Amino acid sequence: MSATGQLKQNWTHSERKPPPIWIWLLLGALPVIAIVAFATLQPIKVRPRMALAPAFAFTDMNGVRVTNEDLRGRLVLYQISYTGCGERCAPLDAVMRDFQNSLPAVNTSNLPVALATISIDPARDTPERLQEHAAAVGANPEVWRFMTGEPAQLKSVVGGGFHIYYNEEADGQYQFAPALVLVDGTGIVRAEYSLDTASVAALTRDFQLVVDEILRSDGPGRLVYEAAHLFMCYP
């Protein structure tokens, strides 16, 4: 065999030589490394998809029928309360009012936002009384609506849907834990707040996280956000 032929044969054998085993090990490890890095570093934060929000048909402070479908497409912050709650519910009234007033500075990228207080005391919380209470706590009726409904439906929505349970006591007061619930535009519960966890700062952060997910989870970005949910990248 000529020197040229031998060189070609050696070159062919060289080309067909399999890659070293460490290269295959590295390639196999890369997905695992990427997953561990994502779960550890959590480059994207999301609010969890907690549950499907309940359907309802209530009457608001103007005597107008309001359903959950009327609020579809909006980020809605629900407050569970009643006008006779007094000092026990006053802190959440203040958080709702302050958050309402801060909305112009919150970057919602023109996504509509609504605030809604659901009264669990329909016998006393007439539309007129809801109007008076709304004015007393500084509610902007263009943003923040007060509503209530039939007792059985309220039990189903508030207790069965939002998992906030209450009972009327002999003195007309209600035994319950005042709460706020954030629902996204598709009707998914994304956050719950108690008296201890509710603040304008927490609400602003969580609204921003939900808005960012809505705006950035199209196309390839959807896979990144699904990974963030999978690995529970929560604030």
C-alpha angles and dihedrals in degrees: 000000000000122000089249092053092048090051091052091049092050090048091051092050089048092053093051095050109117118242117264115275092245090066091057090046091051093048090050092048097049096080090048091049091049092050093048091047092050093048092046102040095034095201090186126044124206138179111243122253096239106174145319110282115238124258117242146170112206138161118244132214091275093053091254121141112244126189133184088250090061087062096045112128093029131101101239128196109200123199120199108210145105133231095250094054092099123177093358092066098031094094092058091044087056093048091050092049095046092047090048089053092048095052095097088063095046113097102230092152090234093303107146119252129197135184119209131183115201113203116213091197105075094159092066103020100081119169089262093053091046089053091052092049092047090054092046094055094043099251119174103221090210090064109016122053130183119212145163140178147188114326095242093049092047090054090050095047101038099033104027097032107033095024093231106136126201142172132196115239128212093263093055094256121123127237106220144111111259110232148170124221127197116211123184127223093270092056098258121140107237104172143007126204132196130194087273098049105034116104138140089247093054093046093048091050094049096045088052092050092051092046091050091051092050093050099041106036097083120109116347090354089069091069091054092051092045088053089051089055092044092054093039097240092183127159 
